């Protein structure tokens, strides 16, 4: 079943017996309403009409999202570290090594190396530096906020920037280290606040705002630019 609201808003309605409540998803510019099998057409239209402003906002955000171009692992390609633009310089060497020097990411690899080897070397370098910088930032903010994380690690998350377990174990997506400092700081504070508030309640967001008053700006930046944080 498809519903059309105005000329530019088409919504696919999926009925299922496995749902007791309705939900709406906006993915890659397509809108889908998943509803209980017995929900009437009138109730469905009423629900969608109520959520239309939210749907349009999501569609607008997705249309403005930056689509990153594929990287080329050759000298001169641009990479970013903590918001600073760096140029890749591929050098020949016996040992695989990456150094940041004078605005260049110098990658030493053997002459027989392929693009995958260069990319893997860069990822290892980013992961190592992500752990160092995120550990430093986390410990610094933890003292300010009066909390104590039990552990700090980095992971290769696909769809989240960080996580805080019920035991206070914090892990970050290493790719966040590509973003500017203030974005990284927001993610750190976001996870630290979960030590006291294991949810996204009003009290949680109040604690985030206490440390970063304009955190909404950084949340929006991640929605628009998060997909560009790639190696």
C-alpha positions in Angstrom: 0.0 0.0 0.0 1.4 3.4 -1.0 0.1 6.8 0.2 0.8 10.1 -1.5 0.7 13.3 0.5 1.0 16.4 -1.7 2.9 15.8 -4.9 6.4 15.3 -3.4 5.7 12.9 -0.4 5.1 9.3 -1.2 5.0 6.8 1.7 5.1 3.0 1.5 2.8 1.4 4.2 3.9 -2.1 5.4 1.4 -4.1 7.5 2.7 -6.7 9.8 1.2 -9.0 12.5 4.5 -8.8 14.4 3.9 -5.1 15.3 1.7 -3.8 18.1 2.8 -0.2 17.5 3.4 1.9 14.3 6.8 3.3 13.3 8.0 5.4 10.4 11.5 5.1 8.8 13.2 7.5 6.4 16.1 5.8 4.7 18.0 7.1 1.6 15.1 9.4 0.8 12.4 6.7 1.0 9.7 6.8 3.6 8.2 3.6 5.0 5.5 3.3 7.6 5.4 -0.1 9.4 2.1 -0.6 11.1 0.1 -3.3 12.9 -1.9 -5.5 10.5 -5.3 -4.4 12.0 -4.7 -0.7 12.0 -7.3 1.1 9.9 -6.4 3.2 6.8 -7.9 6.2 8.5 -5.7 5.8 11.6 -2.7 5.3 9.4 -3.3 8.5 7.5 -3.9 10.4 10.7 -0.6 9.1 12.1 1.3 10.1 9.0 -0.2 13.5 8.8 0.9 14.1 12.4 4.5 13.0 11.6 4.7 14.8 8.3 6.8 17.7 9.6 9.3 15.2 11.1 9.3 13.2 7.8 10.1 16.3 5.8 12.8 17.4 8.2 14.5 13.9 7.8 14.2 14.0 4.1 15.8 17.5 4.0 18.6 16.4 6.3 19.3 13.4 4.1 19.3 15.5 0.9 21.9 17.8 2.5 24.1 15.0 3.7 27.6 15.1 2.2 28.3 12.1 0.1 32.1 11.4 0.3 34.0 10.5 -2.8 36.2 7.5 -2.9 39.7 8.0 -1.7 42.7 7.4 -3.9 45.8 6.1 -2.0 48.3 8.1 -4.0 50.5 11.1 -3.2 48.5 14.3 -3.1 45.2 12.8 -1.9 43.6 14.7 1.0 42.9 13.1 4.4 41.8 14.8 7.6 42.9 14.4 11.2 41.1 16.3 14.0 39.6 18.6 11.4 43.0 19.5 9.9 43.5 18.8 6.2 46.6 16.7 5.4 48.1 15.5 2.1 49.2 11.9 1.6 52.8 11.3 0.6 53.6 7.7 -0.3 57.3 6.8 0.2 59.2 3.6 -0.4 60.6 1.8 2.6 61.4 -1.5 4.1 59.0 -1.1 7.0 55.4 0.0 6.9 55.2 3.3 8.8 53.0 6.4 9.0 54.2 9.8 10.3 52.4 13.2 10.4 54.9 15.9 9.5 54.5 19.4 8.1 50.9 18.8 7.1 51.7 15.6 5.3 50.8 12.0 6.2 54.0 10.2 5.1 53.3 6.6 4.5 56.3 4.3 3.9 55.5 1.0 2.2 57.4 -1.4 0.0 57.4 -0.9 -3.8 55.2 -4.0 -4.2 52.5 -2.6 -1.9 48.9 -2.0 -3.2 46.3 0.5 -2.3 44.9 -1.8 0.3 48.3 -1.9 2.1 48.4 1.9 2.2 44.8 2.1 3.5 45.5 -0.5 6.2 48.6 1.4 7.3 46.6 4.6 7.6 43.8 2.9 9.5 46.3 1.5 12.0 47.8 4.9 12.4 44.3 6.6 12.9 43.2 3.9 15.4 46.4 4.3 17.5 46.1 8.1 17.6 42.4 7.9 18.2 42.9 5.8 21.3 45.6 8.2 22.6 43.7 11.4 22.0 40.3 10.0 23.1 41.8 8.6 26.3 43.3 12.0 27.0 40.1 13.9 26.3 38.0 11.4 28.2 40.1 11.5 31.3 40.2 15.3 31.2 36.4 15.7 30.9 35.8 12.9 33.5 37.6 14.9 36.1 35.6 18.0 35.3 32.3 16.1 35.3 33.1 14.0 38.4 32.7 10.6 36.8 35.1 7.6 36.4 34.9 5.4 33.3 36.2 1.9 33.9 37.8 1.5 30.5 38.4 3.4 27.3 38.8 1.7 23.9 38.2 2.3 20.2 36.3 0.1 17.8 35.3 -0.2 14.2 31.6 0.7 14.6 29.5 1.0 11.5 26.6 3.1 12.7 27.5 4.7 16.0 30.1 7.1 17.3 30.5 5.7 20.8 29.1 3.5 23.5 29.0 3.4 27.3 28.1 0.1 29.0 26.3 -0.2 32.3 29.7 -0.9 33.8 31.1 2.4 32.7 33.1 0.9 29.8 33.4 3.5 27.1 34.3 2.7 23.5 34.5 5.1 20.6 34.3 4.8 16.8 38.0 5.5 15.8 36.7 7.5 12.8 35.5 10.3 15.1 39.2 11.4 15.3 38.9 12.6 11.7 36.4 15.3 12.9 37.4 18.7 14.4 38.3 18.9 18.1 34.9 20.3 19.2 33.0 17.5 17.5 35.3 14.9 19.3 34.8 16.7 22.6 31.0 16.5 22.1 31.2 12.7 21.6 33.4 12.3 24.7 30.9 14.3 26.8 28.0 12.4 25.3 29.4 9.1 26.4 30.6 10.3 29.8 27.1 11.6 30.6 25.8 8.0 30.1 27.7 6.9 33.2 25.1 8.8 35.3 22.2 8.6 32.8 22.0 5.3 30.9 19.4 6.7 28.5 18.6 9.9 26.5 16.1 11.4 29.0 15.7 15.1 29.6 18.0 14.8 32.6 20.7 13.3 30.3 20.5 16.1 27.7 20.6 18.6 30.5 23.9 17.2 31.7 25.3 17.3 28.2 24.2 20.9 27.8 25.9 21.7 31.1 29.3 20.8 29.6 28.6 21.8 26.0 26.0 24.5 25.8 25.6 24.4 22.0 25.7 20.6 21.6 22.8 20.7 19.2 25.1 22.3 16.6 27.5 19.4 16.9 24.8 16.8 16.7 23.6 18.4 13.5 27.1 18.5 12.1 27.5 14.8 12.6 24.2 14.1 10.9 25.3 16.2 7.9 29.0 15.3 7.7 29.3 12.0 9.6 29.4 10.0 6.3 32.4 12.0 5.2 34.6 10.8 8.1 36.2 8.0 6.1 39.7 6.7 5.3 
